[in-house]
């Protein structure tokens, strides 16, 4: 039997960690370094750090803070937020981050996925998709503002394209249940997992 991996996702807003509900109303949780130390003691399998303020505010990546977080984190660390170019990826990897997560840039510039995968390997490239069921129950991709992203193909075909471009993993944020403590939409994740051969991280 395969043991599930425990991978907490930490949301960074400005210089503090927050909790949201369906991507809205962020509530301050505390200092990132203190919370990282808590997870060190829990011996989690991996950690994902997502800077949700970079895209919303079009702000610069907080390299110094990421470096400090990486220096105290005992688990493999994935970082996402504000990565728009291969030079951004270079700086993040040079800090010591194991994986890079891309969301908005994966839609605006899909070639960036292949660039990073060719240079650092597919295992280092994670694509984040914010998925919401519409009023008809059909899953669709939305942006950070909960607006539907218009694709030329279905969500399932889009996932296959991301895999072909070089994505090594997909993180799926279930917008309908994010921060609600209602557990996973098991059917949604089962359906999505059948469409690609790469791992899917359910959140």
Secondary structure as GFF3:
##gff-version 3
##sequence-region A 1 203
A	DSSP	beta_strand	7	13	.	.	.	ID=ss1
A	DSSP	beta_strand	16	21	.	.	.	ID=ss2
A	DSSP	beta_strand	24	31	.	.	.	ID=ss3
A	DSSP	alpha_helix	32	42	.	.	.	ID=ss4
A	DSSP	beta_strand	46	51	.	.	.	ID=ss5
A	DSSP	alpha_helix	52	57	.	.	.	ID=ss6
A	DSSP	alpha_helix	63	72	.	.	.	ID=ss7
A	DSSP	beta_strand	76	80	.	.	.	ID=ss8
A	DSSP	alpha_helix	86	95	.	.	.	ID=ss9
A	DSSP	beta_strand	99	102	.	.	.	ID=ss10
A	DSSP	alpha_helix	104	108	.	.	.	ID=ss11
A	DSSP	alpha_helix	111	120	.	.	.	ID=ss12
A	DSSP	three_ten_helix	122	124	.	.	.	ID=ss13
A	DSSP	beta_strand	125	133	.	.	.	ID=ss14
A	DSSP	beta_strand	139	142	.	.	.	ID=ss15
A	DSSP	alpha_helix	155	165	.	.	.	ID=ss16
A	DSSP	beta_strand	169	174	.	.	.	ID=ss17
A	DSSP	alpha_helix	186	193	.	.	.	ID=ss18
A	DSSP	beta_strand	199	202	.	.	.	ID=ss19
###
